[in-house]
Amino acid sequence: MRVLLEVIIMALELYKWVMLAMIIMSWLISFNIVNTRNQIVDAIWRVLLALTEPVLKPIRRLLPRMQIDLSPIILFFAIYILQQVIQRYIYPAMPF
């Protein structure tokens, strides 16, 4: 059971990196540093959106409309809290 918890923690950590890549990529596209007409850039962008949008869309629906999208920040906090709950409370309570 501890192995499963460690896999969940690693998956959450990996998802944080995917989120960070999506944020950086969105900035690069917004400031015209990279262009989505490039096939490689477009493919990477589509993969990042496919991985992150299903989680971010419900958060966006709950937040009021603003100039800045705060949903990634809220998701980072939620992932952090979930990791801490697993590491501090669930993991130590598991038998060897």
C-alpha positions as CSV (number, residue, x, y, z in Angstrom):
1,M,0.0,0.0,0.0
2,R,2.9,2.4,0.7
3,V,4.1,1.8,-2.8
4,L,0.8,3.0,-4.2
5,L,1.0,6.1,-2.1
6,E,4.5,6.8,-3.4
7,V,3.3,6.3,-7.0
8,I,0.5,8.8,-6.3
9,I,2.9,11.3,-4.9
10,M,5.2,10.9,-7.9
11,A,2.3,11.3,-10.3
12,L,1.2,14.5,-8.6
13,E,4.7,15.8,-8.8
14,L,4.9,15.0,-12.5
15,Y,1.6,16.7,-13.1
16,K,2.9,19.8,-11.4
17,W,5.7,19.8,-14.0
18,V,3.2,19.4,-16.8
19,M,1.3,22.3,-15.5
20,L,4.4,24.4,-15.3
21,A,5.2,23.5,-18.9
22,M,1.7,24.5,-20.0
23,I,2.0,27.9,-18.2
24,I,5.4,28.7,-19.7
25,M,4.2,27.6,-23.2
26,S,1.1,29.8,-22.9
27,W,3.3,32.8,-22.1
28,L,5.6,32.0,-25.0
29,I,2.6,31.8,-27.3
30,S,1.0,35.0,-25.9
31,F,4.2,37.0,-26.4
32,N,4.7,35.6,-29.9
33,I,8.0,34.0,-29.0
34,V,6.8,30.7,-30.4
35,N,4.1,30.3,-33.1
36,T,1.5,27.6,-33.1
37,R,1.7,27.4,-36.9
38,N,4.9,25.4,-36.3
39,Q,3.8,21.8,-36.3
40,I,6.0,20.8,-33.3
41,V,4.9,23.7,-31.2
42,D,1.3,23.0,-32.1
43,A,1.7,19.3,-31.2
44,I,3.3,20.1,-27.8
45,W,0.6,22.7,-27.1
46,R,-2.2,20.2,-27.9
47,V,-0.7,17.6,-25.7
48,L,-0.3,20.0,-22.8
49,L,-3.9,21.3,-23.2
50,A,-5.2,17.7,-23.4
51,L,-3.5,16.9,-20.1
52,T,-4.4,20.0,-18.2
53,E,-7.7,21.3,-19.5
54,P,-9.9,18.6,-18.0
55,V,-8.6,19.5,-14.5
56,L,-8.5,23.3,-15.0
57,K,-11.9,23.7,-16.6
58,P,-14.0,22.9,-13.5
59,I,-11.8,25.3,-11.4
60,R,-12.3,28.1,-14.0
61,R,-16.1,27.6,-13.7
62,L,-15.9,28.2,-9.9
63,L,-13.8,31.3,-10.2
64,P,-15.1,34.7,-11.1
65,R,-14.1,36.1,-14.5
66,M,-10.8,38.0,-14.2
67,Q,-8.0,39.3,-16.5
68,I,-5.6,36.7,-15.2
69,D,-6.3,33.0,-15.1
70,L,-5.7,31.9,-11.5
71,S,-6.8,28.3,-12.0
72,P,-3.3,26.9,-12.3
73,I,-2.3,28.5,-9.0
74,I,-5.3,27.0,-7.2
75,L,-4.5,23.6,-8.8
76,F,-0.9,23.9,-7.5
77,F,-2.2,24.6,-4.0
78,A,-4.6,21.7,-4.2
79,I,-1.8,19.3,-5.4
80,Y,0.5,20.6,-2.6
81,I,-2.2,20.1,0.1
82,L,-3.0,16.6,-1.2
83,Q,0.7,15.6,-1.2
84,Q,1.1,16.9,2.3
85,V,-2.0,15.0,3.6
86,I,-0.6,11.8,2.0
87,Q,2.9,12.3,3.4
88,R,1.9,13.5,6.9
89,Y,-1.2,11.6,7.7
90,I,-1.9,8.7,5.4
91,Y,1.6,7.4,4.8
92,P,2.7,7.2,8.5
93,A,-0.6,5.4,9.4
94,M,0.1,2.6,6.9
95,P,1.5,-0.6,8.4
96,F,4.8,-1.9,7.0
